[in-house]
Amino acid sequence: MPVPVELSLALRYLRPRRTFVSIITVLSFAGVAIAVMVLIVVLSVMTGFRQKFEEKIIGFNAPITVSSPNPIYDADKLVTLIDKQPGVTASAGVVRGPVLVEIGGDPDDDSNESPRIAFGYVSSAPLDVNDPVLPLGKFLQGGQYELRGGSVVIGREWGARNRVFPGDKIIILGGAVAQSFLAQQHAAPGKPIVRVMPDEPTVRGVFQTGHYAFDNDFLLVSTEMAQHIYGLGDGVQEIAVRVKDLSQVTAVRDELNLVLPQPLVAETWMDQNRDFLTALATERVVMTFILFMVMIVAAFGLCSTLITITVQKSREIGLMKALGANDFQVCGVFLLHSFVVGVIGSISGTILGLLVLHYRNPFREFLLQQFGIQVFSSDVYGQSEIPAVINPVFVVIVAISAVVVCLLASLLPAANAARLAPARALRYE
């Protein structure tokens, strides 16, 4: 099948004899490829970051939380009411709050280490590993998921920071101990005081969710121990609600707010993290716009390449028009040239982007170990590794957009070439 003359000339102009034009043609390919690669890598990482954030938040917490300014003492009745609502899978009471932890104060320990005080958050957790509301046992990294009989499971980062390991005993000082101490200080002489002793659980296991804030701050205890730590009796601080369909979480929240008595309020995980999610969405839009400007810059480079070619090839353009080529055929040469550059650049950039995404975490470790460069710090981003979600539709859209931008960049040089008069082009030949 014969190749159209426009395509034949476009391909020949991609590999000219002149070194300078050849170099700028290669730079045009590289500019488009880099722009496509950067767009795919950055936006895939941002999409993965949001998805991982959602998974960790919903995995450690629940999609919906029912809370009140005061402790909830009729949790069983509320759980029964909530479970009857459409779209709800299960619900359970939760106790959660800040505590002080004394480490190394075990009198049976033969070491001479002085006690240390660390800060943390206690969260009540179900005894069942596969609990339908909060299946936290799936995050166990080491030891046992055991919360019975004065046991605690600690976050991996919290344990590493405070040098606490399975088998160690710690002392948890919560709100009940503080209230008891204050009551003792302000009690009238001779008035009996009920002293609340701190809990002294033994570390049985270590969990890791992959979300730095959870792994760095939280300790999991049984509901009974958490209630004792805060002096709640049989009360809880909030009710965690698991839903059947996460896409309907807003509708379920609205239904719960209609049936729940005041001052109880149901909030979704999105309501509780609204500022962060809004900032993340804004950052994604801004980054998309900024990175798309890289593609526009590459298009300007391609435009300058085509302008150079029109000047270099004015004699050939004049000959084409003198032999009967019309304006559309002349335009077609430069449009096809730009199309080929866009297609090859898009394919190359897509391949490079997918390779970078595939080796993103090994490369991150290499930079950290060899040069001490910390990329995507877990302290800042709350993720133990660089997340990424490759959306095929998004990749195709980026690649097609690059081709379209390249075609738009060729319109001006193509129009100038089409307007070139044969007599003027061949005057001095």
Protein Blocks (a to p, Z undefined) as FASTA:
>chain_A
ZZdfklmmmmmmmmcfblklmmmmmmmmmmmmmmmmmmmmmmmmmmmmmmmmmmmmmmmm
cfbdcddfbdcfklmmmmmmmmmpghiabdcddddddddddehiafklmbfcdcdddddd
dddddfblklcklcmklmpmghjddfeghiadddfklmmmnopaehiacddddfklmmmm
mmmmmpcehiacddddddddddfbdcdehiaklmmmpccddfklmmmmnonojacfbdcd
ddfblklmmmmmmmmmmmpccfbdcddfklmmmmmmmmmmmmmmmmmmmmmmmmmmmmmm
mmmmmmmmmmmmmmmmmmmmmnopafklmmmmmmmmmmmmmmmmmmmmmmmmmmmmmmmm
mmmmmmmmmnopaehifklnopabdcddddfklmmmmmmmmmmmmmmmmmmmmmmmmmpc
fklmmmmZZ
